[in-house]
Amino acid sequence: MIIEKINADFVLAMKERREAELSTLRLLRAALKNKQIELMHELKDDDALAVIRTQIKQLKDALLSFESAGRTELVDKTKNELVILERYLPAEISDEILEKIIRETLAATGIISRAEMGKAMGAIMKAVAGQASGGRVKETVERVLG
């Protein structure tokens, strides 16, 4: 389970006094705890992955701001935090496999036009099960639908 791995890594980082990793994992654990309180039940791996993806998206947005402002010390810190968080995400699937899943899902649901993009994205994101980012899926769906 992802949360158990995060907690084990947190304890290890604490013992080895890796402050940067410890800080990042503290923030992640707090976000996971907040999500658990919000949902009022123990988090499943899918819930935890959603929280991690949200944290990564926030860091990427911050990274763009820091880069445009010329804040190199914050850019480096944010890049390190991204590396730490991305360890917990499942490996991304290849473009060929992604396109195959998209074509199969579109055929199964009968979607043939961009007008039904929202419906297509919902079905495809379930089929992909967190192995590709939403942006990557959207680009591929748009290319497949023409």
VENHUUR-V927466 format. One record per residue. N is the residue number from 1. RES is the residue in one small letter. PSI is psi in degrees with one decimal (* if undefined). Layout:
# VENHUUR-V927466
n->{N N}
res->{RES RES}
psi->{PSI PSI}
This chain:
# VENHUUR-V927466
n->{1 2 3 4 5 6 7 8 9 10 11 12 13 14 15 16 17 18 19 20 21 22 23 24 25 26 27 28 29 30 31 32 33 34 35 36 37 38 39 40 41 42 43 44 45 46 47 48 49 50 51 52 53 54 55 56 57 58 59 60 61 62 63 64 65 66 67 68 69 70 71 72 73 74 75 76 77 78 79 80 81 82 83 84 85 86 87 88 89 90 91 92 93 94 95 96 97 98 99 100 101 102 103 104 105 106 107 108 109 110 111 112 113 114 115 116 117 118 119 120 121 122 123 124 125 126 127 128 129 130 131 132 133 134 135 136 137 138 139 140 141 142 143 144 145 146}
res->{m i i e k i n a d f v l a m k e r r e a e l s t l r l l r a a l k n k q i e l m h e l k d d d a l a v i r t q i k q l k d a l l s f e s a g r t e l v d k t k n e l v i l e r y l p a e i s d e i l e k i i r e t l a a t g i i s r a e m g k a m g a i m k a v a g q a s g g r v k e t v e r v l g}
psi->{140.6 -42.4 -38.7 -39.5 -42.0 -44.7 -41.3 -42.6 -35.0 -47.7 -42.9 -43.3 -36.0 -46.1 -38.1 3.0 44.4 91.0 -41.1 -46.0 -40.4 -43.5 -45.2 -44.0 -31.4 -46.5 -41.4 -44.3 -37.7 -42.1 -39.6 -41.2 -41.2 -40.9 -39.4 -41.5 -42.7 -44.6 -17.5 36.9 164.3 142.0 138.4 171.2 -38.2 -41.2 -44.2 -41.3 -38.5 -40.9 -43.1 -43.2 -39.0 -44.6 -42.6 -42.5 -42.9 -41.0 -38.9 -39.1 -43.8 -38.8 -43.1 -42.2 -44.0 -39.7 -43.5 -26.0 -5.2 25.7 77.7 -34.2 -37.6 -30.7 -48.1 -43.6 -44.2 -39.7 -40.5 -40.9 -40.1 -43.0 -43.1 -46.6 -36.2 -16.6 -27.8 -5.8 147.9 158.6 142.6 145.1 159.6 163.6 -37.8 -45.5 -40.7 -47.1 -38.3 -45.4 -43.1 -47.6 -42.6 -43.0 -42.3 -41.2 -41.2 -33.8 -10.6 19.2 127.5 -2.2 162.5 -17.6 -25.8 28.7 -42.9 -46.4 -41.6 -46.7 -41.8 -47.3 -40.1 -40.6 -34.0 -41.8 -35.4 -27.5 50.4 10.1 5.2 146.9 155.4 -39.3 -42.2 -40.8 -44.7 -44.6 -43.1 -40.3 -43.9 -40.1 -40.5 -41.3 -14.3 *}
